[in-house]
Structures are given as structure tokens and as C-alpha cells.
């Protein structure tokens, strides 16, 4: 890996680590016959059953029409069901079907195995520290993203000489 001044920044390291985690998960999960978008939708839905379709699209950072197509395929595979919101018939609520629950168990086992590979050689204490720091960073960024931006940071001046 190149070691220039921009290669070892925290953002690059986090992005590369997340990319490799996804890649390894996909390698292990390929036999399940789901696309990354489908298993991501199922994973978030498993943690948020009854979520509105529009809220899931926002969480997954997908356009509603794109998520709609993913959900159409999951529904056709008998993995999810859409239910009308009792107070607003325009809103769909999403639920896993029994077939998806057994699939989710397989996916979580694959996730556990992938995490074990990623954390090999890292002490339990360091794992706890890493988790605690990432949770704090996530909370900081969630709070920052909810606040208005005061203005752009000033551009850095190039040093000459």
C-alpha cells in the first residue's frame, strides 16, 4: 500500500476497512444468491421491522424507486412483506417473512466469521477500545450532520519555498 501523506488518513483507513469487510462478506455469502443491496436491505430490516419504506431508503442512502425495485425482488422471493400503514394508506411498512428469518441467521453467522477474520490477532481489550471509539465517532458525526453548517472551511494556502 502506498504511504504518501494522504494514504494513511483515518478516513481512507475506515473506508478501505469497510470495503474489505463488505468484499469478504460477499465472498462468503455468494451461495445465498442475494445481491449486496438485497442483503443490506434485509439486514437493516431485521433490526427495524415495521419501518416505513421511505425511512429504509434514507438509511440505505438509496432513491425510493431503487429501493422499491430491491423490495419487489425480495417480496417475489417470499422474504419480505409490505403492509399498509394503519393511519396512512399511502405508506408501506416492511416486515420479514419466516423464510427471511432463517436466511438472516445464516447472514449473521457469516458476519460473525467475517468479523473474526478482521479482528484476528487483536486483543479483546483493543477490540473493546476500537468499538468504543467508533461508537463515539459515529455519535459525534451524527450530531454534526444534524446541525447546520456554519460555513466552509477556509482553503489552505499553498506554501511556497
N, C-alpha and C positions, 0 to 999 in steps of 0.2 A: 504494500500500500504506500502511495506517495506520502511524504512527510512535510510538504510545504506548509506555510503558515495557515492556510485555510483548510487543510485536510483533517486536523485533529480537533476541530471545534466541537463543542458539546452538541450542537445541532446536527452536524454531519454524523457524529458517532451515534446519536439517538436514531436518526433516520436510517442509517445503514444497519443498525442492530434490528430495528423494527422490520426493515425489508427482508433481512435474512431469516428472522423468525417466521415471517409470512411464507417465504420461499420454502423453508424446511417443513412447515405445517402442510403446505400444499403438496409437497413430495409425499408425505406420509398419508395425506387424506385423499389422494388422487383416486384410489379404489372406491371411494364413496360416490363418485360420479357427480359431485357438485362443483360449480364454479366458485371462485373466491367470493364474488358478490353474493352468491346464494348462501354460502356458509356464514359470511359476515352477517347477513340479514337474519339468519336463523339464530346465530349466537346472541345478537342483541335482543331479538325477540324472546329468546329463552329467559333472559334476565328482566324483560319488561313486558310480559304477556298482558294483553289488553291495551297496548299502546296504540295511539292513533297512527294511521299510515303516514300522515304528513309529518308527525314528530319523528318517526323512524327514518324518513327520508332526510330530515335535518341532521339527525345523529350520524347517519352514514355519509353525509355530505353528497347526497345524490339528488338529482332533479326528481320531482314526484313522478313524472312519466317513466323515468328509468327504473325507479323502484317498483312502479306498478307492473312493469314487464317482468321483473325478477319475481315479484309475488305471484303473478299469473302462472309462471312455471312451477313455483313451489306449491301453489294450490293444485295445479294439474297433477303433480306428483303425490298429492294427498298428504303434504307435510304441514300445511297451514290452512287456517280458515279465516275468512273475513266475516265480521259480524257488524251489522249496523249499530251505530251509537243509539242508545235508547232515547236520548233527548234531541238528537240531530241526525236525521236520516241521511244527510249528505256525507257524514263522517264514518269511515270504516275503522273498526277496532280489530287488531290482529291477535290470533291465538295459534299456538302449536297444536297439531293433531297428534294422537298417540304414536303414529309411525315416526314422527319427528323426535319424540322424546327418546326413543331407543337410539336414533341416529345421533342425537345430541350427546348421549352417554359416550358413544364412540369418539365423537369430536373432542369431548373434554379429556378423554384418555389420550388422544393424540396430542392435545395441547399440553398435558402433563409431561408426556415423553419429550416433546419438543423443548419445553422449559428446562427439563432435567439436562438435556444436552447443552443448552445455552449456559446453564449455571454450573456445569461440571468444573470441579476444582476451585469453586468459590465457597468459602466457609459459610456456615449458617449465620454467623454474626454479620458478615459482609452482605449476605443476601437480605437480611433484615434492614441493614443500613441503606442499601440500594433501594429497597421497596419504600422505606420511609421517605427518602429524599425525592424519589419520583412522585410519590403521592403529594408531597409538599409543593413540588414544581407544578404539578397538574393543578392543584388548588390555586396557586399564585397566578397561573396563566388563565384559568377560568375566571377568576376575579378581574384580571386585567382586561380580558376580552369583553366582559360585561360593562366595562366603564368606557366612556367616550375617550377618544384620543385627543390629547391636548394640542398636538401638532407634531409635525415630522421632526425627527432628529436633525440637527444641522449636519450638513455634508462635511466630511473630513477634508481638510486641505492637504494636498499632496506636499510632502516635504521635498524640497529641492536642495541638494547639496550635501 
